[in-house]
């Protein structure tokens, strides 16, 4: 799954550790999601969307 997490995080000058703290996940989870190695759960996707003030589909895109 493609995503814009890294770009959105960078726009706010947040480290992966800071984003992980805000999302209540590990830094390794953030890294894996950013690299497309792990797809977030639906609750985590909603949490990220609320955090960035965006719709889920504005952050995450299915690679079909």
N, C-alpha and C positions, 0 to 999 in steps of 0.2 A: 504494500500500500504506500503510495507516495504521500508525502506530507510536507507542510511548511513550518514545522516546529523549529528547526534550526534558524530559519530566517526570522521568524517572529521572536524567538529568544534573543537573537543577535540585535534586533532593533531596540530591544529593551536593555541591552548590555547585561543580560543575565548569563551566568554560567550554567552548565548542565546541572551542577549541584543545587543551584538556587531554584531552577525550574523543578527539579526533582522534589525539593523540599515543599514547594508550593503545591505540587500535585500529590504529595504524600506517597512517592515511589522512590526507588533507588536511582542513583545517577546512572547506573548501568542500564536500567530500564529506559531512561530518557535517551541514552546513547543508542540503544538497540532500535528504538522507535524512529529516531532521526535517520538512522542508516537503512531503514526499511527491513530490518531483520526480525522485527517483532511488531505485530499489529496490536494497538491498544484495545482493551475491553471497551464496551460501550459506555459504562460509567466513567472510565478514565477519559474517553473522548469527549464526553459531555463536560467533565471537569475542566479539561483544557480549553474547550470552546468558551465556557464561562470566564475562565481566567483571562483569555485574550479578547473577550467581547466579540467573538465571531461565531458564525454558524459552524457546525461540525464539518460540513462539506467545503467550507472555506479554508480549513486546515488539512483535512484528510481527503485523499482522492483515490478511488479504487482503480487499480491498474488492469483494466479489462482489455 
